[in-house]
Amino acid sequence: MTGYQIPRNSLAWLLLAQAAVILPHVVRLPVWVTAVCVACIYWRVMVYNGRWRYPGRWTKVAFVLGGIIGVPVGYRTILGLEPAVAMLIIAYVLKLLEMQHKRDAYVVVLLGYFVAMTQFLFFQTIPWSIYIFTAVLITTAGLVGLNQTTTHARPVMTFNTAGMILLQSVPLMVVLFVLFPRLPPLWNVPMPSQIAKSGVSDTMSPGDVAQIATSSDLAFKVKFDGQMPPFNQLYWRGLVLSNFDGRTWYQDESASFRSIWRYRMPEPGWVDNMERQDNAFTYRIIQEPTQQNWLFSLMLPDLPQDRELVMARDFRLAHVEPVRTKVRYEVTSYLRYRVDTSLTAGQRRQFTSVVENGNNPRSRQLAAEMFAQSSGVNDYIGRVLRMYSERDFVYTLQPDVLGRHSIDEFLFFTRRGFCEHFAGSFAFMMRAAGIPARVVVGYHGGEYNQFGDYISVYQFDAHAWTEVWLEGEGWRRIDPTTAVAPDRIERGLEAAVADEATFLEGDFISAFARQTLWLTELRLQLSAIGYYWDTFVVGYTPQIQSDLISKFFGDIDRKGLGMIMLAIFFSLLAVIGIIILMKRPHRALTPLDREYLYYCELLGRQGLARHLGEGPIDYAERVIAARPELAQPVREVTRTYVDMAYGDLDAGRHKDLKRAIRGFRIKALA
């Protein structure tokens, strides 16, 4: 029994669709799995050309085993998102080898739609959305080709029909997107291959932040309601590092996000002691995926109202789950505040603790001498800050490598460092003098986009500073970087390292785009478009949906929402039905029919117009009776048209009809 021979037009579109939907995944697929995909597609082409047969049972088994073995070998696991997508792709291409019936072709089309949608598990940007829409359009063209007759099996016509089908589905798609109850996105599942891209780690050693600052990747975008704070006040707080082992700062285990559930119900004591003063700013942040829990905000944030957000004991915000996709949240912060005006004995010990094993002895001695010469804590803080500005310290993206006694080596020998060097050494000097201090890591500043009225914060904006506890005042932010590189805080990193020419030196394209005016304008405009996409499409959360529906329909329950959806759905169906009923039936003319109608038009000019419903043979006999001299060319035209239109001749060979009509025209006009 011969297998089903898929039409050439449809097969071409389906193979093109397979290439389109698989191509974005190639960078994530193991080489062996990619080889299986190419082999399956090539085999199917050979089957269509009649050169090869459909693979036998053992050949299919070899392909299946190759794909199944290639996935765990390539990913070193069979669990997770990427292995699952790879298995789906393998099933997609293997189905080509048994596409012997029309229903098998339909299965290939449906699998194509599923594989196309999996790209959104990894990226949801506008360019990728356009690409996937194009892949879906090509897949639909393959589906249309399966149901076209031979006379309509032309690639352009197939593509146009597929495009019209998708355009007709847009109104229903918009209604479902806006009104259908929002569910947690499928792409919230873990992706093991994606490393954290926040740039900010939960530990800080000398040189860590300097490495982050070489990246131009986006960290998050911020839009303020009304006036924005001054640039030098944009300290985006992420993590608080309270412990120090002599070289590395890290967060206290009791305050880590492993115990984040403890902060769902904050203890009344420290919450009630948060004194918020004036200068309140409300803003919305769209944060990029980090695979970590921590979020970023200005100090001091209000307690979050969103159930997905919590505030830790050290006043930082966090998400209850790792941020595996873009997350949008709203915060109100107070730039003037007083918190923790008193510390317990345990807290005081923790924030003044330094390693007692002889680590950094010269820095300890320097702290003791400077504190003894000071008139008080504030005077001591001023002396340490002046030390950075008066002893030729250098702010640089290329600090020297430090060893075990990192504080001593930095303060007494290299004196070249990035923000983490100054923040870490300053916090150590405070603790060595018995003053509670801790290191905060996050970002500072950002780039204002006038086209979207928001701020973009990049990885190169990563920053570290300190918080010092003062009696009767609580925690006060002190940034020692201002003592040596004030431009970093007033104008940004690029201005601070302008003399070094090291800003984004490893990313020539990004650096060039920031130094060229018209490219900067274009980059900001594209970024603004992406921001609105993230806000209204990718960031269309259940809360936003609820607010939108309430704005137009008032308070409404699920039952009412369902009735609205049904009403709009059936209204759209009614409109489409009316359009279809009002549309006059129309059959696309073949090239052969167009040539014959042209011939009829020539006769009409001779006063021999064809009657409505008159067949070609009857029409020819009437013309011959009226004009016997045209008998020979009329019979030739009619015989050629009838043989090609109703016979077994190739309808595409209409050149013969053209030749016969040309002969008739010469004879009629003679």
DRENTIMI-93423 format. One line per 3 residues: number of its first residue (from 0); for each residue x, y, z of C-alpha. Coordinates in Angstrom, 3 decimals. Layout:
NUM = X,Y,Z | ...
// end
This chain:
0 = 0.000,0.000,0.000 | 1.481,3.324,-1.055 | 1.716,6.094,1.523
3 = -0.028,9.413,1.337 | 1.892,11.799,-0.927 | 1.704,15.200,0.659
6 = 1.329,18.011,-1.914 | 4.584,19.639,-2.913 | 3.327,23.086,-1.900
9 = 2.317,21.948,1.591 | 5.488,19.916,2.152 | 7.655,22.896,1.255
12 = 5.822,25.103,3.781 | 5.935,22.422,6.509 | 9.669,21.871,6.066
15 = 10.261,25.621,6.111 | 8.109,25.846,9.257 | 10.182,23.125,10.935
18 = 13.384,24.981,10.185 | 11.868,28.240,11.478 | 10.591,26.879,14.798
21 = 13.663,24.734,15.551 | 16.302,27.309,14.577 | 16.032,29.453,17.772
24 = 16.570,26.332,19.894 | 19.715,25.180,18.076 | 21.982,27.150,20.431
27 = 20.445,25.214,23.351 | 20.209,21.778,21.721 | 22.989,19.205,22.009
30 = 24.831,18.661,18.734 | 23.600,15.071,18.509 | 19.945,16.151,18.772
33 = 20.476,18.773,16.053 | 22.003,16.066,13.841 | 18.888,13.904,14.319
36 = 16.683,16.836,13.276 | 18.677,17.490,10.102 | 18.738,13.784,9.218
39 = 14.966,13.433,9.596 | 14.236,16.451,7.404 | 16.676,15.273,4.731
42 = 15.207,11.754,4.742 | 11.687,13.131,4.269 | 12.800,15.157,1.241
45 = 14.353,12.056,-0.282 | 11.109,10.136,0.291 | 9.134,12.806,-1.503
48 = 11.525,12.759,-4.464 | 11.126,8.992,-4.692 | 14.815,8.297,-4.091
51 = 14.411,6.667,-0.670 | 11.700,4.627,0.971 | 10.077,5.355,4.291
54 = 12.419,4.154,7.067 | 11.873,0.671,8.381 | 11.183,-0.320,11.959
57 = 14.816,-0.617,13.021 | 15.769,2.642,11.348 | 13.026,4.410,13.284
60 = 14.260,2.765,16.488 | 17.773,4.065,15.753 | 16.456,7.607,15.284
63 = 14.393,7.418,18.486 | 17.294,6.049,20.517 | 19.616,8.673,19.050
66 = 17.299,11.435,20.189 | 16.511,9.949,23.591 | 20.176,9.249,24.356
69 = 21.305,12.606,22.967 | 19.149,14.576,25.428 | 20.538,13.257,28.750
72 = 24.061,13.103,27.318 | 23.891,16.708,26.132 | 22.174,18.155,29.209
75 = 23.504,15.649,31.764 | 19.931,15.286,33.025 | 16.483,14.352,31.779
78 = 14.719,16.752,34.153 | 14.117,20.414,33.566 | 12.727,22.709,30.905
81 = 15.384,22.470,28.209 | 15.487,18.637,28.108 | 11.678,18.604,27.903
84 = 11.710,21.044,24.969 | 14.417,18.962,23.268 | 12.271,15.825,23.593
87 = 9.313,17.679,22.052 | 11.490,18.780,19.130 | 12.652,15.203,18.591
90 = 9.046,13.988,18.484 | 8.288,16.796,16.038 | 10.949,15.807,13.499
93 = 10.506,12.048,13.934 | 6.844,12.404,12.963 | 8.061,13.387,9.484
96 = 9.337,9.869,8.931 | 5.897,8.307,9.371 | 3.836,10.990,7.657
99 = 2.069,8.498,5.390 | -1.520,9.718,5.890 | -3.146,13.101,5.884
102 = -3.892,12.876,9.597 | -0.134,12.433,10.212 | 0.435,15.737,8.419
105 = -2.112,17.383,10.729 | -0.207,16.047,13.749 | 3.008,17.577,12.361
108 = 1.245,20.932,12.024 | -0.063,20.805,15.609 | 3.385,19.869,16.952
111 = 4.791,22.805,14.994 | 2.489,25.193,16.846 | 3.570,23.755,20.215
114 = 7.300,23.917,19.410 | 6.925,27.510,18.182 | 5.326,28.548,21.469
117 = 8.154,27.001,23.527 | 10.424,29.864,22.443 | 8.394,32.105,24.743
120 = 9.640,29.978,27.636 | 13.024,31.617,27.126 | 12.363,35.054,25.605
123 = 9.294,37.308,25.436 | 10.767,40.344,23.691 | 9.219,42.105,20.699
126 = 11.743,40.787,18.108 | 11.232,37.212,19.253 | 7.450,37.684,19.290
129 = 7.554,38.863,15.666 | 9.751,35.916,14.762 | 7.435,33.388,16.404
132 = 4.413,34.997,14.760 | 6.158,34.522,11.409 | 6.893,30.875,12.248
135 = 3.228,30.352,13.147 | 2.237,31.992,9.849 | 4.490,29.599,7.925
138 = 3.083,26.616,9.824 | -0.443,27.782,9.010 | 0.547,28.009,5.346
141 = 1.501,24.328,5.529 | -1.923,23.562,6.997 | -3.660,25.548,4.259
144 = -1.625,23.748,1.602 | -2.916,20.397,2.828 | -6.461,21.451,1.919
147 = -5.900,23.218,-1.412 | -6.766,21.834,-4.808 | -4.132,21.451,-7.487
150 = -5.251,24.577,-9.330 | -4.813,26.703,-6.193 | -1.571,25.129,-4.967
153 = 0.616,28.163,-5.445 | 2.991,29.296,-2.647 | 1.983,32.969,-2.757
156 = -1.730,32.176,-2.676 | -1.176,29.716,0.178 | 0.791,32.275,2.187
159 = -1.827,34.991,1.611 | -4.614,32.682,2.748 | -2.703,31.779,5.909
162 = -2.089,35.453,6.627 | -5.769,36.257,6.198 | -6.712,33.461,8.630
165 = -4.342,34.803,11.281 | -5.546,38.377,10.797 | -9.132,37.257,11.270
168 = -8.144,35.625,14.565 | -6.612,38.827,15.995 | -9.864,40.297,17.433
171 = -10.647,37.094,19.314 | -7.043,36.861,20.470 | -7.200,40.392,21.904
174 = -10.474,39.664,23.713 | -9.091,36.477,25.259 | -5.844,38.191,26.243
177 = -7.622,41.060,27.984 | -10.506,39.201,29.630 | -9.494,35.568,30.045
180 = -8.483,34.908,33.677 | -4.736,35.261,34.010 | -2.907,32.095,35.009
183 = 0.703,31.766,36.189 | 2.816,31.624,33.015 | 4.179,28.278,31.952
186 = 7.670,29.728,31.727 | 7.891,30.113,35.502 | 9.334,26.594,35.612
189 = 13.025,26.362,36.579 | 15.622,26.663,33.834 | 18.859,25.072,35.069
192 = 20.972,26.425,32.245 | 20.136,30.045,33.022 | 22.595,31.478,35.526
195 = 21.720,34.423,37.685 | 22.077,37.625,35.735 | 21.407,40.082,38.504
198 = 25.096,40.881,38.777 | 24.636,41.215,42.528 | 25.667,38.179,44.543
201 = 24.969,37.327,48.168 | 28.727,37.539,48.857 | 31.256,40.261,48.119
204 = 34.991,39.855,47.755 | 37.496,42.392,46.377 | 37.021,42.623,42.609
207 = 33.535,41.068,42.424 | 31.581,44.237,41.682 | 34.274,45.462,39.268
210 = 33.674,42.348,37.157 | 29.925,42.988,37.116 | 30.487,46.582,35.973
213 = 31.896,45.394,32.640 | 28.441,44.226,31.502 | 25.840,46.357,29.716
216 = 22.985,43.927,30.396 | 19.788,45.429,31.760 | 19.056,44.892,35.459
219 = 15.668,46.608,35.774 | 13.592,49.605,34.678 | 11.947,52.120,37.010
222 = 9.096,54.546,36.370 | 8.219,57.134,39.019 | 4.826,58.627,39.668
225 = 5.599,62.297,39.344 | 8.962,63.814,40.199 | 12.064,61.605,40.407
228 = 14.655,61.866,43.188 | 18.014,63.474,42.420 | 20.486,61.211,40.636
231 = 22.822,61.040,43.636 | 19.982,59.641,45.782 | 19.230,56.665,43.531
234 = 20.654,53.914,45.753 | 18.887,50.714,44.695 | 19.187,48.487,47.729
237 = 19.451,44.754,47.095 | 21.353,42.795,49.746 | 22.747,43.526,53.181
240 = 26.016,41.779,54.082 | 26.548,41.628,57.830 | 29.315,39.042,58.285
243 = 33.005,39.261,57.395 | 35.569,36.438,57.391 | 38.653,38.580,56.760
246 = 38.246,38.740,52.985 | 34.609,38.128,51.993 | 31.430,39.819,53.153
249 = 28.294,37.684,53.240 | 24.784,37.881,54.621 | 23.777,36.470,57.946
252 = 22.254,32.999,57.609 | 19.297,33.978,59.759 | 18.537,36.780,57.293
255 = 19.073,34.726,54.131 | 16.244,33.985,51.760 | 16.222,30.365,52.832
258 = 14.250,31.591,55.831 | 12.238,34.130,53.879 | 8.962,32.720,55.185
261 = 9.764,34.306,58.534 | 9.221,37.756,57.054 | 5.675,37.168,55.843
264 = 4.428,38.415,59.204 | 6.970,41.002,60.382 | 7.530,41.336,64.096
267 = 5.629,44.387,65.370 | 8.659,45.722,67.230 | 10.939,46.623,64.358
270 = 8.075,47.496,62.009 | 6.594,49.992,64.454 | 10.017,51.585,64.960
273 = 10.387,52.485,61.294 | 10.030,56.253,61.278 | 9.156,57.475,57.787
276 = 9.592,61.184,57.250 | 8.903,63.304,54.164 | 10.125,62.821,50.570
279 = 7.945,59.842,49.673 | 8.352,58.502,46.138 | 6.115,55.918,44.475
282 = 7.523,53.974,41.542 | 7.117,50.760,39.563 | 9.963,48.413,38.736
285 = 10.208,45.803,35.986 | 13.066,43.550,37.056 | 14.850,41.167,34.713
288 = 15.138,37.452,35.611 | 17.869,36.744,38.156 | 17.036,33.207,39.383
291 = 17.293,34.733,42.888 | 14.728,36.001,45.388 | 16.010,39.480,46.059
294 = 14.448,42.599,44.611 | 15.650,46.203,44.494 | 14.210,49.388,45.945
297 = 15.128,52.717,47.428 | 15.402,53.024,51.186 | 13.017,53.084,53.128
300 = 10.259,51.046,51.417 | 6.751,50.647,52.725 | 5.597,47.189,53.704
303 = 4.571,45.503,50.422 | 0.880,44.922,49.794 | 1.497,42.311,47.111
306 = 1.313,38.761,48.514 | 4.277,37.788,46.347 | 6.559,40.327,48.048
309 = 7.977,40.434,51.565 | 10.251,42.742,53.548 | 13.216,41.297,55.400
312 = 14.361,42.427,58.832 | 17.085,44.594,57.280 | 14.500,46.507,55.191
315 = 15.173,44.872,51.834 | 12.478,43.511,49.567 | 12.263,39.965,48.280
318 = 10.052,37.774,46.167 | 8.610,34.610,47.686 | 9.914,32.630,44.684
321 = 13.114,33.035,42.663 | 12.675,35.611,39.915 | 12.718,33.332,36.858
324 = 10.906,35.730,34.544 | 10.377,39.474,34.457 | 8.592,40.636,37.587
327 = 6.718,43.909,37.988 | 6.118,45.460,41.394 | 5.235,48.823,42.914
330 = 7.013,50.429,45.859 | 6.687,53.596,47.919 | 9.961,54.692,49.518
333 = 10.938,57.464,51.927 | 14.370,58.984,51.413 | 14.297,60.511,54.909
336 = 13.794,58.011,57.704 | 15.008,56.655,61.025 | 15.208,52.902,61.667
339 = 16.599,50.731,64.466 | 17.297,53.592,66.842 | 18.331,50.959,69.374
342 = 20.213,47.677,68.999 | 20.147,44.605,71.178 | 23.371,43.306,72.647
345 = 23.352,40.462,70.103 | 22.888,42.815,67.195 | 25.655,45.078,68.441
348 = 28.049,42.105,68.665 | 27.115,40.993,65.171 | 27.638,44.378,63.512
351 = 30.959,45.078,65.283 | 32.404,41.601,64.798 | 35.778,41.253,63.054
354 = 37.909,38.149,62.656 | 40.150,37.662,65.704 | 42.840,35.495,64.112
357 = 45.342,38.224,63.349 | 43.703,39.121,60.079 | 44.455,42.632,58.722
360 = 46.498,43.723,61.788 | 47.730,47.033,60.345 | 44.196,48.175,59.582
363 = 43.141,47.309,63.139 | 45.984,49.357,64.515 | 45.199,52.271,62.169
366 = 41.555,52.248,63.274 | 42.557,52.282,66.946 | 44.943,55.202,66.434
369 = 42.483,57.276,64.394 | 39.623,56.642,66.821 | 41.814,57.658,69.772
372 = 42.585,60.942,68.010 | 38.917,61.629,67.248 | 36.539,63.660,69.364
375 = 33.638,61.304,68.691 | 32.059,58.899,66.237 | 31.179,61.533,63.632
378 = 34.692,62.953,63.770 | 36.141,59.468,63.329 | 33.907,58.831,60.304
381 = 35.090,62.108,58.776 | 38.755,61.192,59.371 | 38.371,57.841,57.606
384 = 36.648,59.462,54.633 | 39.367,62.098,54.387 | 41.947,59.337,54.389
387 = 40.580,58.077,51.056 | 40.724,61.519,49.467 | 44.107,62.606,50.891
390 = 46.236,59.450,50.447 | 46.059,59.124,46.650 | 43.490,56.355,46.473
393 = 42.347,55.582,42.913 | 38.873,54.557,41.788 | 39.353,52.060,38.955
396 = 37.673,49.208,37.099 | 40.999,47.376,37.059 | 41.934,46.933,40.727
399 = 44.928,44.876,41.795 | 44.415,41.343,43.046 | 44.414,41.174,46.836
402 = 45.419,38.292,49.069 | 44.492,37.058,52.525 | 44.931,40.402,54.313
405 = 42.841,42.212,51.724 | 42.056,45.282,53.869 | 45.729,45.858,54.783
408 = 46.896,45.355,51.205 | 44.323,47.815,49.875 | 44.772,50.561,52.492
411 = 48.578,50.459,52.728 | 49.883,49.159,49.383 | 47.721,49.080,46.227
414 = 45.240,51.871,47.038 | 43.503,51.045,43.735 | 39.985,49.761,44.009
417 = 36.370,49.763,42.955 | 33.342,50.504,45.128 | 33.527,47.159,46.976
420 = 37.090,47.925,48.090 | 36.080,51.244,49.621 | 32.830,49.960,51.136
423 = 34.461,46.834,52.574 | 37.470,48.641,54.014 | 35.308,51.443,55.441
426 = 32.975,48.970,57.162 | 36.024,47.153,58.577 | 37.472,50.410,59.923
429 = 34.154,51.178,61.612 | 33.891,47.749,63.214 | 37.519,47.808,64.311
432 = 36.644,50.973,66.268 | 33.551,49.342,67.814 | 31.032,51.127,65.584
435 = 28.265,48.878,64.151 | 28.495,48.765,60.355 | 27.431,46.596,57.428
438 = 27.847,46.523,53.647 | 24.949,47.001,51.227 | 25.157,45.885,47.600
441 = 22.836,46.863,44.788 | 22.931,49.531,42.095 | 23.320,53.256,41.940
444 = 21.943,55.691,39.390 | 20.584,54.669,36.013 | 19.986,56.101,32.553
447 = 16.974,58.360,32.057 | 14.934,57.617,28.934 | 13.042,60.734,27.858
450 = 10.966,58.789,25.326 | 9.407,56.598,28.007 | 9.968,58.781,31.093
453 = 11.661,56.000,33.056 | 15.107,54.980,34.284 | 17.054,51.978,32.999
456 = 19.504,50.462,35.475 | 22.243,48.312,33.947 | 24.737,45.861,35.353
459 = 27.515,48.425,35.094 | 25.531,50.471,37.631 | 26.263,47.820,40.286
462 = 27.489,49.453,43.462 | 28.370,48.788,47.082 | 28.168,51.159,50.049
465 = 27.974,50.999,53.836 | 25.461,51.622,56.568 | 26.737,52.781,59.952
468 = 24.666,52.649,63.116 | 24.744,55.819,65.225 | 23.354,56.233,68.732
471 = 19.915,57.872,68.704 | 19.849,58.026,64.891 | 19.872,54.416,63.787
474 = 21.283,53.274,60.460 | 22.812,55.964,58.267 | 23.984,55.390,54.700
477 = 27.603,56.400,54.111 | 29.174,55.892,50.693 | 32.987,56.098,50.907
480 = 33.199,56.105,47.100 | 32.133,59.769,47.196 | 35.391,60.634,48.950
483 = 37.570,59.407,46.079 | 35.260,59.468,43.028 | 32.380,61.940,43.520
486 = 31.593,61.783,39.770 | 30.513,58.174,40.238 | 27.651,59.281,42.474
489 = 26.828,62.553,40.731 | 27.085,61.487,37.071 | 27.536,57.724,36.850
492 = 30.269,55.166,36.235 | 31.149,56.297,32.714 | 32.055,59.771,33.967
495 = 34.040,58.375,36.894 | 36.337,56.195,34.751 | 36.498,58.462,31.694
498 = 40.259,58.974,32.107 | 40.886,55.211,32.064 | 38.884,54.485,28.881
501 = 37.877,51.182,30.499 | 34.120,51.658,30.460 | 32.602,48.644,28.636
504 = 35.943,47.997,26.960 | 34.976,44.353,26.499 | 31.672,45.267,24.817
507 = 32.626,47.391,21.824 | 29.128,47.458,20.295 | 27.438,48.754,23.463
510 = 30.197,51.295,24.075 | 29.979,52.557,20.474 | 26.173,52.818,20.683
513 = 26.523,55.027,23.776 | 29.145,57.300,22.257 | 27.278,57.965,18.987
516 = 24.423,60.457,19.265 | 22.040,59.050,16.652 | 22.623,55.478,17.848
519 = 21.900,56.603,21.403 | 18.625,58.175,20.258 | 17.661,55.007,18.387
522 = 18.639,52.798,21.330 | 16.515,54.846,23.732 | 13.513,54.798,21.395
525 = 13.705,51.027,20.973 | 14.126,50.669,24.720 | 10.985,52.748,25.292
528 = 9.009,50.503,22.949 | 10.308,47.481,24.851 | 9.299,49.082,28.133
531 = 5.693,49.528,27.033 | 5.688,45.953,25.734 | 6.927,44.666,29.088
534 = 4.404,46.817,30.933 | 1.222,46.113,29.008 | 1.854,42.690,27.426
537 = 4.485,40.648,29.255 | 3.619,42.342,32.553 | -0.158,41.982,32.177
540 = -0.629,40.429,35.602 | -3.873,39.291,37.279 | -3.821,42.469,39.372
543 = -3.531,44.700,36.301 | -6.302,42.730,34.620 | -8.518,43.124,37.662
546 = -7.858,46.878,37.799 | -8.583,47.269,34.078 | -11.856,45.344,34.250
549 = -12.937,47.252,37.357 | -12.222,50.531,35.599 | -14.695,49.781,32.789
552 = -17.153,47.352,34.389 | -16.889,48.140,38.091 | -16.622,45.397,40.694
555 = -17.376,42.125,38.963 | -17.057,38.484,39.980 | -15.874,35.546,37.876
558 = -19.417,34.727,36.753 | -19.962,38.241,35.478 | -16.583,38.207,33.749
561 = -17.527,34.951,32.033 | -20.781,36.462,30.798 | -18.920,39.468,29.395
564 = -16.467,37.201,27.589 | -19.291,35.137,26.093 | -21.148,38.274,24.998
567 = -18.082,39.708,23.271 | -17.213,36.324,21.755 | -20.656,35.785,20.233
570 = -20.778,39.408,19.094 | -17.560,38.875,17.163 | -18.960,35.667,15.676
573 = -22.109,37.541,14.630 | -20.074,40.279,12.929 | -17.957,37.695,11.091
576 = -21.109,35.817,10.054 | -22.730,38.967,8.663 | -19.585,39.793,6.701
579 = -19.517,36.282,5.243 | -23.231,36.385,4.288 | -22.908,39.804,2.671
582 = -19.853,38.799,0.724 | -20.665,37.705,-2.832 | -19.406,34.244,-3.729
585 = -16.302,34.539,-5.769 | -14.155,31.923,-7.382 | -10.625,32.836,-8.247
588 = -10.041,32.570,-11.982 | -7.310,30.338,-13.305 | -4.952,31.684,-15.986
591 = -6.763,29.415,-18.462 | -10.173,30.929,-17.636 | -8.778,34.445,-17.878
594 = -7.495,33.754,-21.415 | -10.855,32.351,-22.519 | -12.769,35.314,-21.053
597 = -10.441,37.618,-22.954 | -11.377,35.702,-26.131 | -15.083,36.152,-25.285
600 = -14.471,39.874,-24.796 | -12.944,40.091,-28.297 | -16.035,38.442,-29.770
603 = -18.254,40.788,-27.786 | -16.586,43.709,-29.525 | -17.651,42.068,-32.793
606 = -21.279,42.062,-31.630 | -21.221,38.388,-30.631 | -21.249,38.537,-26.817
609 = -21.600,35.247,-24.961 | -24.954,34.677,-23.273 | -25.156,34.072,-19.515
612 = -24.710,30.351,-18.852 | -23.840,29.569,-22.490 | -21.298,26.739,-22.797
615 = -18.101,27.031,-24.890 | -19.281,24.601,-27.611 | -22.754,26.156,-28.006
618 = -21.182,29.581,-28.061 | -18.749,28.498,-30.774 | -21.556,27.087,-32.970
621 = -23.507,30.346,-32.681 | -20.458,32.420,-33.601 | -19.694,30.191,-36.616
624 = -23.290,30.448,-37.824 | -23.065,34.247,-37.668 | -19.477,34.533,-38.991
627 = -18.599,31.513,-41.152 | -15.244,33.033,-42.083 | -14.121,32.658,-38.424
630 = -14.983,28.955,-38.224 | -11.413,27.648,-38.268 | -9.900,29.910,-35.514
633 = -13.077,29.706,-33.368 | -13.043,25.887,-33.473 | -9.314,25.858,-32.622
636 = -9.760,28.162,-29.611 | -12.812,26.259,-28.364 | -11.221,22.829,-28.808
639 = -8.022,23.905,-27.028 | -9.914,25.448,-24.103 | -12.285,22.473,-23.674
642 = -9.452,19.940,-23.825 | -7.405,21.836,-21.234 | -10.287,22.797,-18.915
645 = -12.228,19.541,-18.943 | -9.726,17.033,-20.201 | -6.550,15.493,-18.792
648 = -4.165,18.072,-20.195 | -2.048,20.186,-17.865 | -4.093,23.284,-17.063
651 = -0.875,25.209,-16.568 | -0.024,24.922,-20.289 | -2.199,27.827,-21.323
654 = 0.340,29.028,-23.896 | -1.406,26.866,-26.486 | -4.653,28.713,-25.796
657 = -2.844,32.036,-26.037 | -1.482,31.017,-29.439 | -4.926,29.971,-30.689
660 = -6.500,33.265,-29.493 | -3.737,35.218,-31.222 | -4.577,33.427,-34.468
663 = -8.262,34.201,-33.980 | -7.538,37.867,-33.362 | -5.485,38.161,-36.530
666 = -8.227,36.476,-38.558 | -11.049,38.544,-36.965 | -9.290,41.863,-37.510
669 = -8.135,41.043,-41.032
// end
